[in-house]
């Protein structure tokens, strides 16, 4: 059977983990035919392209790259700008930046995509099967995620810039409490996991999000709490940050590898 032609949109931490898995022979059923960074001459994209023996193209060039699937791991802006065009061209996608899926234009394109397949991985969290189960029977009344990161993984977030928030270097602090819709706008590089939880359960307006900064944190942690009258669950995850991007957990890269592994199965 011919390998599945895959293109990578994004050349940061997540797709670097996928590239490592491919080079290690862990995904023998796929062949990367193109890599795209933010621009056609992205140094990180060129490095991945060299590692994988793939062409390096601008994001707009992915439509003509010969890929059956595109793995997006380039951020919400890239989803809004490029993914609807891929769907219109009949190209299947794995979307890691799930926060963009609540954007009105993206959502409209998603609903009108026809037979195009779209995979929305769990990213840096787990336990979404239990959340879906509770939601399916109307037994979910609370869904909350508390994310804790080192200040280096949060600095530059729009919410912090807008509010002039300084992250302490000697103690932990809660920097945000609100719903998932507000969280993904304020922390677009940090809380795609909140939208993943919201899509599994109560939606972005009713899913609670807490973001904490901890200068003593040695890993990214997520605590998921979901409950209803008859059942409750708590899932706590701890993951090292990506070496390429402190805003991304290694678990997110592992989730992408798992999604690629599922292609063509079943």
Secondary structure, DSSP 8 states (H G I E B T S, - for coil): ---EEEEEE--SHHHHHHHHHHHTTS-TTEEEEEEE-SSTT-HHHHHHHHHHT-EE--GGGGGGS--SEEEE-S-HHHIIIIIHHHHHTT-EEEES-GGGGGSHHHHHHHHT-TT--EE---TT---HHHHHHHHHTT---EEEEEEEE-GGGTTT-HHHHHHT----SSS-EEEEEEEHHHHHHH-TTT-HHHHHHHHHTT-TTT-EEEEEE-TT-SSEEEEEEEE-SS-EEEEEEEE-B-SS-TTSBHHHHHHHHHHHHTTT--
